[in-house]
Amino acid sequence: MAINRQILLAETPKAKLGPEHFQLRQGEMPAPKDGEVLLRVRYISLDAANRAWMQGATYRGAVVAGTVMAGGAVAEVVDSKAQGFAPGDLVFADTGWQDYAALPAKALIKVPRVEPLTHLLSVYGIAGLTAYFGLLNIGQPRAGETVVVSAAAGSVGSIVGQIAKIKGCRAIGIAGGAAKCDWLVRELGFDAAVDYKAGPVFKALKAAAPDGIDVYFDNVGGDILEACIALMNNRGRIACCGAISAYDGPAPASGPRGVPGLIVVKRLTLKGFIVTDFFAQRDVALADLQAWVAAGKLKVQEDVIDGLENTPRALIGLLAGDNRGKRMVKVA
Ligand SMILES: NC(=O)c1ccc[n+]([C@@H]2O[C@H](COP(=O)([O-])OP(=O)(O)OC[C@H]3O[C@@H](n4cnc5c(N)ncnc54)[C@H](OP(=O)(O)O)[C@@H]3O)[C@@H](O)[C@H]2O)c1
């Protein structure tokens, strides 16, 4: 019988996430029950939100210490006791960080076999769809407007800026470090990039966006959100996608600080969303993303780390900003 390696969240972190919070366990390959499918995990998606799930319930339940670490993955069906799934089929599912998972058919999303398979987690996966729906449906950018995105060199942010360019906007990224900022402008075609680690964001962003900000795609919250709100134009739109600045520590204190007045005076719209809200429109989004990739208008940046045992390190590094584009771990 094949061995199933599993990475557990051994202890809930109280401050920064470290390797000591994880534990590798070897178990037996699970057997699917009626209505279930046995999956071989191929690529695990690393997401900043993985860390937020350890802080408590969000749009999903909290990840509890002593259980297999949760996480989305592209996986292959190896055995099926459910109608509609056969060995060889590919799915996206929350398999968790392990070699094999037996899951009910209703928890699986069937995905086509594309080349390379990694695109199912990057541009054609949650990252690409989040960028697409968050920018276009929530941000509603118009040609000529200025779009700012934070965590701009990450998986979602790098796609947001490129879609903004495709839509005829001025795209400005906020990212950590000169090398990432340079890459955004030279390789991905952003009009400007602000290094939030080099000094106050407000001053640099004001210089990069002399006409103000019309759409802010917020991946980070905190000080960067505050700086952007101060630079928003009247009737600007803020797509609230995530709050990375608050993930890698204790659960954050509640309440926005000092911003409601500006929201009123500038008639801003701040709107949160979860990518699955828009899944009914997924085919249209995927067709657009595919066409942009094929035309060379959208560059796909992937950061693939080999080996299930390296998954904790891959997440810890992502939270510290050592990824460019979509990070994932190749399991098999
Ligand atoms: N709403 C939804 O449905 C949905 C779906 C998917 C993802 N998301 C959100 O999308 C965002 C991007 O997540 P991802 O998984 O794709 O990660 P990612 O952008 O690939 O990587 C995270 C990046 O965040 C940056 N970062 C870390 N700490 C930061 C801080 N304190 N301030 C500013 N930047 C910081 C790092 O880059 P630097 O080097 O630039 O610091 C790091 O590379 C997250 O907020 C996530 O929760 C939302």
The ligand as an SDF file (V2000), in Angstrom:
LIG
                    3D

 48 52  0  0  0  0  0  0  0  0999 V2000
  -10.8740   37.6370   -2.2310 N   0  0  0  0  0  0  0  0  0  0  0  0
  -10.5370   36.4920   -2.7980 C   0  0  0  0  0  0  0  0  0  0  0  0
  -11.3670   35.7300   -3.2870 O   0  0  0  0  0  0  0  0  0  0  0  0
   -9.0820   36.1250   -2.8730 C   0  0  0  0  0  0  0  0  0  0  0  0
   -8.6570   34.9980   -3.5860 C   0  0  0  0  0  0  0  0  0  0  0  0
   -7.2910   34.7300   -3.6570 C   0  0  0  0  0  0  0  0  0  0  0  0
   -6.3810   35.5650   -3.0090 C   0  0  0  0  0  0  0  0  0  0  0  0
   -6.8450   36.6250   -2.2960 N   0  0  0  0  0  0  0  0  0  0  0  0
   -5.9400   37.5740   -1.6530 C   0  0  0  0  0  0  0  0  0  0  0  0
   -5.0330   38.0150   -2.6430 O   0  0  0  0  0  0  0  0  0  0  0  0
   -3.8820   38.5170   -1.9990 C   0  0  0  0  0  0  0  0  0  0  0  0
   -2.6630   37.9280   -2.7010 C   0  0  0  0  0  0  0  0  0  0  0  0
   -2.4640   36.6180   -2.1790 O   0  0  0  0  0  0  0  0  0  0  0  0
   -1.5510   35.5290   -2.8630 P   0  0  0  0  0  0  0  0  0  0  0  0
   -1.8410   34.2670   -2.1780 O   0  0  0  0  0  0  0  0  0  0  0  0
   -1.7430   35.6480   -4.3300 O   0  0  0  0  0  0  0  0  0  0  0  0
   -0.0820   35.9400   -2.4550 O   0  0  0  0  0  0  0  0  0  0  0  0
    1.0530   36.5760   -3.3140 P   0  0  0  0  0  0  0  0  0  0  0  0
    0.5890   37.9210   -3.7370 O   0  0  0  0  0  0  0  0  0  0  0  0
    1.5700   35.6550   -4.3440 O   0  0  0  0  0  0  0  0  0  0  0  0
    2.2090   36.7010   -2.2300 O   0  0  0  0  0  0  0  0  0  0  0  0
    2.0860   37.4880   -1.1240 C   0  0  0  0  0  0  0  0  0  0  0  0
    2.9260   38.7480   -1.2930 C   0  0  0  0  0  0  0  0  0  0  0  0
    2.5040   39.6930   -0.3280 O   0  0  0  0  0  0  0  0  0  0  0  0
    3.5530   40.5970   -0.0760 C   0  0  0  0  0  0  0  0  0  0  0  0
    3.5310   40.9540    1.3470 N   0  0  0  0  0  0  0  0  0  0  0  0
    3.7970   40.1850    2.4200 C   0  0  0  0  0  0  0  0  0  0  0  0
    3.6500   40.8840    3.5510 N   0  0  0  0  0  0  0  0  0  0  0  0
    3.2840   42.1350    3.1800 C   0  0  0  0  0  0  0  0  0  0  0  0
    2.9840   43.3270    3.9090 C   0  0  0  0  0  0  0  0  0  0  0  0
    3.0210   43.3710    5.2440 N   0  0  0  0  0  0  0  0  0  0  0  0
    2.6520   44.4280    3.1960 N   0  0  0  0  0  0  0  0  0  0  0  0
    2.6070   44.4060    1.8520 C   0  0  0  0  0  0  0  0  0  0  0  0
    2.8750   43.3010    1.1080 N   0  0  0  0  0  0  0  0  0  0  0  0
    3.2100   42.1840    1.7820 C   0  0  0  0  0  0  0  0  0  0  0  0
    4.8420   39.8770   -0.4510 C   0  0  0  0  0  0  0  0  0  0  0  0
    5.4730   40.5840   -1.5220 O   0  0  0  0  0  0  0  0  0  0  0  0
    6.4090   41.8810   -1.2700 P   0  0  0  0  0  0  0  0  0  0  0  0
    7.8020   41.4400   -1.5590 O   0  0  0  0  0  0  0  0  0  0  0  0
    5.8730   42.8530   -2.2440 O   0  0  0  0  0  0  0  0  0  0  0  0
    6.2330   42.2910    0.1630 O   0  0  0  0  0  0  0  0  0  0  0  0
    4.3910   38.5170   -0.9720 C   0  0  0  0  0  0  0  0  0  0  0  0
    5.1020   38.1010   -2.1100 O   0  0  0  0  0  0  0  0  0  0  0  0
   -4.0490   38.1480   -0.5230 C   0  0  0  0  0  0  0  0  0  0  0  0
   -4.5540   39.2480    0.1920 O   0  0  0  0  0  0  0  0  0  0  0  0
   -5.0680   37.0510   -0.5440 C   0  0  0  0  0  0  0  0  0  0  0  0
   -5.7360   36.8970    0.6740 O   0  0  0  0  0  0  0  0  0  0  0  0
   -8.1700   36.9140   -2.2210 C   0  0  0  0  0  0  0  0  0  0  0  0
  1  2  1  0
  2  3  2  0
  2  4  1  0
  4  5  1  0
  4 48  2  0
  5  6  2  0
  6  7  1  0
  7  8  2  0
  8  9  1  0
  8 48  1  0
  9 10  1  0
  9 46  1  0
 10 11  1  0
 11 12  1  0
 11 44  1  0
 12 13  1  0
 13 14  1  0
 14 15  2  0
 14 16  1  0
 14 17  1  0
 17 18  1  0
 18 19  2  0
 18 20  1  0
 18 21  1  0
 21 22  1  0
 22 23  1  0
 23 24  1  0
 23 42  1  0
 24 25  1  0
 25 26  1  0
 25 36  1  0
 26 27  1  0
 26 35  1  0
 27 28  2  0
 28 29  1  0
 29 30  1  0
 29 35  2  0
 30 31  1  0
 30 32  2  0
 32 33  1  0
 33 34  2  0
 34 35  1  0
 36 37  1  0
 36 42  1  0
 37 38  1  0
 38 39  2  0
 38 40  1  0
 38 41  1  0
 42 43  1  0
 44 45  1  0
 44 46  1  0
 46 47  1  0
M  CHG  2   8   1  16  -1
M  END
$$$$
